[in-house]
Amino acid sequence: MTKFLLSVHVLAAILAIGPVTVAASMFPAAARRADVATLRLLHRICRVYAALGIVVPVFGLATAASLGVLGDAWLIVSIVLTAAAAAMLVLVVLPRQAGILAGGAGERAPARLGMVTGVFNVLWAVVTVLMIVRPGSTTGV
């Protein structure tokens, strides 16, 4: 069962979180070009895949419980960083994208959104590294 849970967790991360990070990263450049059709598409990708992304932590927690590592420091840090990335996406990235689409965000909005998106992407990169390296793991990896 653990292999199934881990497989779904990893596949969901690739298929859900990957498109969000790419689309969110492309959005500021498209905003500077004022490419409205592309902006709408990228914003929709971010919204839809953000919703699908909930599968990642759900199966991640199930996998962690199955492995008995829920109390490990690397996992707790990963959970906190995942929550921070999700909050940043829902509370900052998506609303700023919507503001740019609405036309009332200002001239510097794409640059500010680019910085926030960069932080969002770095959070996911750190979580990915923690999932692979697992500091303090006794698995010998």
Secondary structure, 3 states (H helix, E strand, C coil): CHHHHHHHHHHHHHHHHHHHHHHHHHHHHHHHHCCHHHHHHHHHHHHHHHHHCCHHHHHHHHHHHHHCCCCCHHHHHHHHHHHHHHHHHHHHHHHHHHHHHHCCCCCCHHHHHHHHHHHHHHHHHHHHHHHHHCCCCCCCC
